[in-house]
Amino acid sequence: MTPALPPKGIVDKPSSHSVEQTVDRLKNILQSKGVMLFALIDHSGEAEKVGMKMPPTKLLIFGSPKAGTPLMLAAPSIAIDLPLKILVREDTQGKVWISYNSPEYLKERHGLRQDLLQNIAVVEALAAKAGE
């Protein structure tokens, strides 16, 4: 039996750290695993540049051609969701959250074979380790 998918396919996990610390932890984990960080988008920083305020919000875009290429060969549409992304944000109560697309959701969305799920399931371990 397949576990129930999270609403909209997005998983939200609490972090025990600030946005900055969580992002640093993620960057260190990615580097230690040889996974490329393609971009770090500071949404709150960009908002500030145009005179708007929002809680700290950062998006990490990362991946590995070795893991992603077989996915795109098997299901070309997954390229719209790759590289993988993790959103780190602070809510209005000051709680920090780590959010990402559920691998199971991506599998269903793009019709991936079960044996390819491991190529994107790494996002769950990354989020758990960064938030602990």
PyMOL commands that set and color helices and strands:
alter all, ss='L'
color gray80, all
select helices_A, chain A and resi 7-9+19-32+43-49+65-74+76-80+103-110+114-116+118-131
alter helices_A, ss='H'
color red, helices_A
select strands_A, chain A and resi 10-15+36-42+57-63+84-90+96-101
alter strands_A, ss='S'
color yellow, strands_A
deselect
rebuild
show_as cartoon
